[in-house]
Amino acid sequence: MNWLRECDLGWFIRQGWSVWLALIVLSGCALNPSTPEELSDLPAVNPGIPVEPVTLEVWLSLDILAPDPLFQELATDFEKAYPNVKINLHGFVYQSIPERLKKALQVGDPPDVVQAHVAAMAARGFAEPLDNLWDAWSAQDEFLPQAMDQVTWDRVKYGVPLDIYTLVLIYNKAHFDEAGLAYPDAGYTWKQFAADAAALTRPDGTRYGVGFTTDPWHVFAWLAEAGGNLVAGDSFIGYRFTLDATANIEGLRFLTMMARNGYGPLPTTRPRDHEDPRKLFLAGKIAMFFGTPYDIHYIVTHAPDLPIGVTTLPKTPAGASAASALGSTGLFVPRGSRNRQIAFEFMKWATSDRYGLMMARRLGRYPARRWLLSAPHFAGDPLLKPFLAQLESARPYILDAFPEAERAYADAIKAAFYGADPADALRLAQEEANQYAGKISREP
């Protein structure tokens, strides 16, 4: 972070300078841009890395690789710093990465770096432990502790945090003005939310109050706000599934009843249907939806004149036990990779201040670095403040560490939207999850 202190980066950004120009100016203030190994915003080149030719196969989400050449720029810079290393970047639909990796491990041909929810991959035995490399790096305190938890399993660190996010309430101010409604704020309740969704819904179906999705993580936020959770325990005492807990049932019932009452279109249940509410919002077809900081970035980028408002999730009777859903992806080294040490160096570069800042500005993916909470450009942005405010209490989603239980939960969500009683759907999912847990406990 020294490079951020040498010059006032916030001044350049507030003036509307592009990131690349700001970095050039900053480099002129304190640094020599032609020698990346000397830049304090990047990890120093590790002299202990073997000089034999190495090709790193890097798997990233298409969502982060396709829209912008940032990671290709990173790969080029890394190859200059480590001339013996060649980086091959591969993009995949994020949700497909775990199963792709499972197949690669089965045939003994793992990639070297993968983006995913690291704790879940470690729980499934897909990741290499990295505690010794972390100890040598001594950078843990530079990352948000919530993100460090998401790359840790059974008290062992398996990866490096890349980004972090929560769900927030995104709304169209013009629709609220038209209906004569006050804008949602930090004191907004679920009762007000439901009433406003009804008021904002047009009888002719040309606009709805709210958009819905069946995505398991997004729906988890509705349950967490009701005080629910899907898994109890920890890796030390063991986990148990709590899919049919009362708070989960009530949260899912509230959600699906709003859809059945016609306050929003029924979700399609197709893969990645969490993108549908954003599309409907941009088209003026819905007035509100639960979205991520990336959704905010996407809307502001593609529809800069749209009067968007953002606030924390509506308050529920759950009080202090309510929370938004925490999301975080990281980079890890798959089990059996032959290039563990240089792969870790690449992960250090990818999560450094330099690329983290550009990732935020250009991709709307916010780095899991502590400075995110205080950097004026982020902490002072009224559209991002609700996201940052919820980080402290956001509840992590770890059901993806148990794929069969997650599948049962996902099926319950879809069933509840399409007619099943939420209590019955979640109890059936609980039974399937318990069977899965029993199978795990019997495995040697």
N, C-alpha and C positions, 0 to 999 in steps of 0.2 A: 504493500500500500504506500510505500514511500513516494512513488511517482505521482500518486494522487495528491500528496501534500505539497510537492515541490511547486506546483502551479495551481491556480484556481480552475480546476476542470469544470466546476459548476458554472463559472462565468462563461466559458466557451459554449457550453451546452445551452445556457439560457439565451445566448445570442443567436442560437439556431445553427451554429457551425456543425458540419457533418462530423461524425466520429473520426473518420480518417484524418480530416484536417486538424481536429482538436489534438489528436495523437501526435501529428507532426509538430504542432506548436509546442506541445508538452515535451516532446523529445528534444526540441531546440532549447527549452528552458533548463533541462537537467540531464539529458541523456544523449548518447550517440546512437542514432537509430540504425546505423550500419553494423552494429555489433550486438546481436540479440543476446549473446551469452552474458553481456554486461548489464542488460536492462533489469532494473529492480522490479518491474511489473511482470517479469517472466522468471521461472525457475532457472537457476544457473545450469549451464551445461554440465552434465555429470561425467567427470573424467574416468570414472570406473566402468563405463559402458564398453563392452568389447567392440572392436573395430571391424569385425567380420561383417560382410553384407547381410542385412536383415530386411525382410519384408513383413510389415505389420498389416494384418487384415483387421480392419476396423468396421464394426457393424453399428450403424446409427439409425435412429428413427427417420423415416422419410419426412416427417413433420419438421424436423430440425435440419435435415440435409438438403431437401429439394428447394425450399423457397429462396435460399440465399447462398452465395459461395463462401460464407464465412469459414466453414470447416475445411474447405479446399484450400483457402488461404492459410489457415492454421497448419495444414499438412505440408504445404510448400515451405512455410517458415521453419517448421520442425526439421524437414529434410535438409535445409541449409545449415541448421545448427548441428545436425547429426548426418553428415554426408553419406555414411554407410547405410542409412535407413531409407527404405521406400515405404510410403504409406498408400495402401489401397482402401479407399472408402466405399462402403456398400450401404445402400439405403433400403430399409424394409418397413412395411406397415408395423407400427410399434407393437400392436397386440399380437403379431405373428412371431415376434422375436423369440419368446421362450421356447415354443415348439420347434422352431428352426434350430435353435441352439441345442435342444435335446437330441435332435437327429444328428447334428454335427458331432456331438460328444459320443453318441452311440457308434459312429463309424471311426472315431479317433482322429477327427480332423477339425478341431475347434479353431475359431478365430482367435485373435490376440486381445482385442478390446471390444466390449459390447456395452451399449446403452440399454438400461432397463431399471426396474425397481430392484435394487441390488439385494436388499434383505430377503426378498422373495426368492431370488435366484440362489442365494446362499442356502436358504432353508431347503431348497430342492437339490442341493449338492452340486450345483452347476458352477460355482465360483471358487477361485483360489484365495486362501487367506493371505492378507497383506499387512499384518501387524508389524512385521520386521521392517518393511519399507516405510510404513507410516512413522515408526519410531525414528528412523534415520532422517525423515523429512521434517518432523516436529512442527507440523502446520495445522494440527487439529483445531487449535483455538481460533484459526482464521475463518472457520466455517460455522454456520449456524448449528447449534446443538441438535435441533430438530432434524436437520438434514444428515448429520452424522449418525443419528439413530437409524436412519433409513438405509445406511450402507453397512450396518452392524447387525450381526446375528450371533446369538449365544456368546455375546461379549467379545466377539472377534470382528475386526474390520475387514471387509471384503471388497471395498471399492472407494471411489472418490465422488462426493456429491457434485452433480452438474447443475441442476436447477431445482427450484422449489415453488410451490403454488398452493393456493387454497381456492375454494369456491366463494364467490361474492354474488350479490344481487345486482344485476345490470338492468336498467330500465330506460325507456324513452321518455324524456321530459315533455316532449310535445304531446304525447298521448295523455299524460297526466294533466297537462294544461287544458287540453280539449275537454277532458272529463271533469274539470274543476276539482281535481284531487291534489292534496299536498304531496310533495315529493317524499319518498321513503328516506328515513334517516337512521341514525344509530339506535333510536328507540322504537323503531318500526316493529310491530308484533305480527305473529302469524295470523291473528284474527283480522288485523288491518290488511294483511297481504291477501287473504282469501276474499275479503270484501272488495278490495280494489280490483282483484282479478275478475270478479263478477261484473263490476262496474265498467271495466275496460273492454269487456267482451261484447261484440256487436251481435245482435240477434241474427243477422243475415250471414254470419260466418266469415265476413271479410276481414275481421281482426279478432284476435283472442287476447285474453289477459296475460297468459303465461305459456311458456313452451316446456315440454317434457322430454325426457329421455329415459331409456331403460339401462343405460350404462351403469354397471355395478358401482363404480367409484362415485359417479355423480349422485346416484340415488342414496349412497351411503351418507352424503352430506345432509340429506333430509332426515335420515334416521339419527345421525349424530346431533343435529339441532334439537331433536326430540329427546335427547339424553341417551340414545341407544349406542350400542357397539355390537360387533359381530363376533369378536374373539375376546376371551378373557384369559388372564394368566400371562406368563412370559416364558422365555426359552429355558429359564433355570428351573421353575417349578412345573413347567408344562402348560400347554394351551388347551382350552376347551371352547367349543363353539357355542355361541349364544344367539343364533339367528332368530329364534322365536321369542326373544325377550319382549316384555310388554311394550317397552319404549319403541322397539323396532316395529312392532305390529301397528302401534298408533301412528308412528311416522309414515309408514307405508300406506296406511288407511287414509290419512289426510291427503297424501299426494295423489293417490289413485282416485279418491272421491272428487277431487278438484277436476281431474280429467273427465271423469264420468259425468260430472255436472256441466260439462261443456265449456269450462273456462280455458281450455287449451286443446289443440288437436292431439289425438292419441298418438303416442310414439310408434314408429314403424317396427321396432325391435330388430332392425337390420344391424349389422356390425357398424360401429362408429356413428350410431344415430345421435350421439351427443353433439355432432356438428349441425344437426337439423335446427335446433332452436336459434343458433346464431344466424343461420341462413334466413329463417323466418323473421328474425328481428331486423336484419338488414333490409328485408323486403317490406317492412312495415306491417307484417302479418301478426306479430305478437308484441306486447308492450313490455314484458319482463321475462327474464330467465336467469337461472343460476349458471354463471360462467366463471372462467378462469382469467387470470391476468393476460393470458395469451388472447383470449376473446376480446378483451378491451383493446389490446394492441391491434388486432385484426380489424376491428370496427373503426377505430380512429384512423387507421391507415387507408382502408378502402372506402370509408364514408366519413370524411373529416367534417362535413357539415351536419351530420346527424347529432341531435342534441342528447347525448348519452349522459346518464347519471349512474353512479355506482355507490353502493353502501354495503354494510355488513349484512349477513343473513338475518332474516326476521327473528325476533326474540320469541321464545316458546316458554311454556310453564316449567320447562326443565331447569331454568335458571342457570346456576353455576355448572351443572353437568352437561349443558348444551355446548356444542362445538361445531365449527366448520370441518370439512374433510381436508386433511393434509395430503399433499401429493409431492413427490420428489423423484427425479430420476438421477441415476449416477452412472459412472463408468466402472467396469470391473474386468478382471482377467479371468476368462473361463478356465475351468479345471483342465489341467493337462497342457496348457499353452506352453510352448517352448521358448517364449520371449517375454517372460514375466517382468524382468527388470526394465527393459526398454519400453515395454507397454506401460509400465507405471510412470515412466518419465513423460510419455505422451499424454497420459491422463492428467499429470500435473500441469502441463502446458494448456490442455483443453479447459481446465477449470481455473486458470490463472486470472488475475485481475484484468489483464489486457483483453482477453477473449471473452471474459465474463461480461465486461462492460459492453462490448460490441454485440454479444448475444442478446443482451437486454434491449439495446437500442434498435437493432436490426431485425431481431426475431421475436421480441416480446417474450423471451424465455429468461426468467430472472435468476441470476446466479445465487447459489446457496452460501454466499459470503456474508460475514457479519456487517460489512459496510453497507449492505443493501438497506439496513434499517435506519441509517443516518445520512447517507449521501443525499444532498438536497434535491437532486434531479428525481430521485425515486421517493424518498420520504416526504418531500414537499409537494408531490403530485397528488391533487385531490382524487384523481381516478384510481390511484394505487394505494392510497392510505387505508381503505377498508381491507384490502388484501394483506397489507403489512400488519394491521391491527389484529387480524385473526391468526397470524402465525403462532403467537405464543400459546394459544389454547386449542389450535386445530388438532383434530384427532387423526392419528395415522391409520391408514387402511392397510391391513396386512393379510387379508383373506386370500390374496393372490399367492401367498406362500403355500396354500393348500388348494390346488386347482380343482379337485373334485368337489370340495365344499363350496368353492366360488361358483362352479357351474350350477350347483343346486340353488344357490342364492340368486343367481342370474335368472334361472328358470322361474323362481318364485316371483320375481319382479314382473316378468312378462305375463305370467299367469294372473297376477293381481290387476294389472292394467286391463286385461282382457276378460274380466268377469269373475275370477276366483276371489273368494274372501281372503284378505291379506293374512289373517290369522291361520287359516287352513294352509295357504301357500307356504308360509314361513315354517309352520310345524312340519310339513312334508320335507322341506329343505333341511330342517334340523335333523330329522330322522336319517336322511341320506348323509348328512355331514357326520353324524354319530357313527354310522356304518363305516364311513371313510376313516374316521379316527380310530375305530377298532382295528381296521385293516392295517393302519400304520403301526399301531402298538404291537401287533403280532409279528411284524417284519423283523428279521434278525438285524 
